[in-house]
Amino acid sequence: MRLGQESSLPAVAGERHLKVEDVQEAYVEQKDRLLVGLDTTQRLLGDVRDFNNNEWVVRYPTLQESNPNDETSAPRKSRRSIRRSLSFADDPDSQTDVVYTPSRNGSACAVTLASIADAPESAELLDGNDLQQDRTGSDNDDRSLPSKCGDFSILRLDLKLGPSGSSTSPAALVSHLERGSIAKLLDERIGSAIQHMDKLRLRITDTSSKVLVTGDLNAGKSTFVNALLRREVMAVDQQPCTTAFCEVHGASENNGIEEVHVLKQGVTYSVSDESTFTRASLADLESIVTDNETGVQPVLKIYLADSRVPSESLLNNGVVDISLIDAPGLNRDSLKTTALFARQEEIDVVVFVVSAENHFTLSAKEFLETASNEKAYVFIVVNKFEQIKNKEKCKRLVLEQIKEFSPRTYDDAADLVHFVDSAAALRPYTANPAFDDLESSLRSFVLVKRSKSKLQPASTFLSNLLSEVDLLAGANAIVAQSDIDHAKDDLLRSKPVWEKMKNSRDALEDALERVEETGASRTHERTKAVLSTALDRVGQGRPGVDHCVSLPAYRGLLRIWDYARDVRRALLVSLDAAVKLAEEEARTTTKAGVMKITDLGDEHLPQGVERSRRVFVPEAMFNVRPSKKGGLKDHHSPTAHVVVAGGAYNLGIGLSQRSDMLDTSFGDIFDFNRHLAVHFGGGEGDDNESNPTALSVLSIGLSALTMVGGKVLGARGFIDGAIHLSDLSANETARSWVAPVIGAVVVGATGYFIYRLPDTIPRTIGRRIRASLLNVEGNATEAETFINAHAGRVSRETRKVLRLASWDLRERFRVAMEERGKEVREAEELEKKALNALQFFHEIERRSGVVREKAGLVVS
């Protein structure tokens, strides 16, 4: 980015006697070029304001010297570039090294602001000390770089509420403002600059020239003005006496009448409108300016007739209308007023009167530094010089001070700095060559060098303003490029991840559904298989699960009832063990499913996304859940029951703990109904007892005995037994041998029955248990049988665990995908805005160079 250098206008300097026509022609040409430059710059600033308000928050840069101890910033002998550290008011801790590289393009002179990475490889760097030394070594190149690189004056965010370095200094205050607030303040400063250019335009088009005479108290300002006028008009005293702004015009502007107009406050002065002023005579001037005790400094228009020829007169020169303004001293609590007046657009030349006895006071230096921001040249009169004994020392000390606050004035000191005695110039018939030389230089500066006196302030302001605009544009172009790089890095990092997640979203969803369905189906089938096998084993009189439960030992016929009860309990315990085995296999299957979901998370979740902190605890599956009241569910509550075969039972209670399943009956010892169904009813059993045995024969006898005992075991068995007995009793022969035979059979069958009881009781009880758990009775459905109910319960538990893990992964994937999508959108938006900003600021750079060229802002 190019930082425009303060430039001068086409050289008409150095000549005190030029043709008026040539001076006017050069003046008009340069004036027109400046007007074009002002108009173009206003449009440029307007575009910057609009861009700042609507498109991009313009950053406010600050530049400091790099660390002198840094080896990379070590000085080199070649004058090519200067290293600086770039930061911004809203982020002072973030700094970027940049370099200034002088470059010239046609008539425009500027420097390039670039980051170290973008700087040309051949660029050689200078530090601040080398820059200062190099400036003193070349008079032609001292303007190729700004005197204060990175400083703002026109666009300065002036928040000066305390000394530099304090917590209320401008730098400290600005650094605590938000970026938007700084941009708003900058917008106001740009608006002020645009308004100021409107006034500068009026000033350039004005045909008059105004010369402000100011200085410290008692420096001899009024005496100097009287010397220029060759008559004692202004009040002169050893004590400070001027308390008003006295503006001296030629009487020709007031119809040739010499008089004083005291301007009224609050109205616009017009020489033809007496309501805007009060008339007074020249004789009353002294009392007006010396006796004013109101505290208000009046503004006076003094009209004087100069009888001298135009070649000797300032007021009546025949070229332009010139007015002299005698201002109050700086130390009369009017420093701010005078400094403000010095910056007013109608002031073309500042003539600063300083006493040779006191030199420049602090007030004088501050005023001159402020005025030099707009006016590169100040006409300095060192008054009362004749009273100084060591004149050479005085000149040397004064010039050294001028060099500090106005280098351009120092460079042209032969024409702009004069050591005189104004009082001596008023003595009649006394030659005063020093004052004559001063007057000739002033006439040349105002008339012949009118490009400096009238146009140079506007040119200086425009050049400085373009320099600051270039600094803004250059710094923000670096920021825009940095944002583009960051956006591209973010897109390079986030966009592939986002695209991959979009493409794998459906695959992840399908995989999770497969894991859920596979786990639930597998546990359902395995539970059914395990429980079916267990029930088949129990139906055969064996434990449902090996190596877990064994049948009790037979303890004799007298304890046959206890034996049957213990067998029933053991078989039920084995079924409970089978349920536990099915649950354990479900835990293993669920754990594998959870691990698969975890692997899917590692496969599909991007880096940096926190994985699930959930820990799968297999032992927590199938535990009894708390009731709504906070305790365990009541196993005997009707609302806690589910329907199984044979009635309503709670699956949460093991079979071996249910009293209804533990109840032992006579049928557990001898299943009379089954044997009758097998041997007499044509039914088929499900074991080896389908063939007739002694126990089968015994069944008939026992049936008769039970009938006699009142235990009716079935209507069909009773009828069949009666028919057989009646047939036997009707035969006379049979009656003789039937009794012994029946007795023998009964005795044998009874013995055989007692012998086989340990084997038949487990099968009988097992068949009854199996039948009760498989048969569908009452309101129960097939799905609510023992096997299906447990298979559904186990599969639901598995699905619930897998679904929870899947939901957690889905949610993390969704959040991560939204975050990556947001990052991509933000990066794309940032890249788009930054590219637009980069193009805009490069265009501002180009337009600034065009303005410089068209306005003729070249190095003098």
TARA-V769146 format. One line per field, one symbol per residue. burial: b if it has 16 or more other C-alpha atoms within 10 Angstrom, else e. Layout:
burial->???
This chain:
burial->bbbbbbbbbbebbeebeeeeeebbebbeebbebbbbbbebbbebbbebbebbeeebbbbbbbbbbbeeeeeebbbeeebbbbbbbbbbbbbbeeebbbbbbbeeeebbbbbbbbbbeebeeebbbbbbebbeebbeeeeeebbbbbeebbbbebbebbeeeeeeeeeebbbbbbbeeebeebbbbbbebbbebbebbebbbebbeeebbbbbbbbbbbbbbbbbbbbbbbeebbbbeeebbbbbbbbbbbbbebeeebbbbbbbeeeebeeeeeebbeebebeebeebbbeeeeeebbbbbbbbbbeeeeeebbbbbebbbbbbbbbbbbbeeebeebbebbbbbbbbbbbbbbbbeebbeeebbebbbbbbbbbbbbbbbbbbbeeeeeeeebbeebbeebeebbbbbbeebebbbbbbbbebbbeeeeeeeebeebbbbbbbbbbbbbbbbbbbbbbbbbbbbbbbbbbbbbbbbbbbbebbeebbebbeebbebbeebeeebeebeebbeebbbbbbbbbbebbbebbbebbbbbbbbbbbbeeebbbbebeeeeebbebbbbbbbbbbbbbbbbbebbbbbbbebbbebbebbbebbeebbbeeeeeeeeeeeeeebbeeeeeeeeeebeeeeeeeeebbbbeebbbbebbbeeeeebebeeebbbbbbbbbebbeeeeeeeeeeeeeeebbbbbbbbbbeebeeeeeeeeebbeeeeeeeeeeeeeeeeeeeeeeeeeebbebbbeebeeebbebbbbbbbbbbbebbbbbbeebeebbbbbbbbbbbbbbbbbbbbbebbebbbebbeebbeebbebbeebbebbebbbebbebbbebbeebbbbbbbbbbbbe
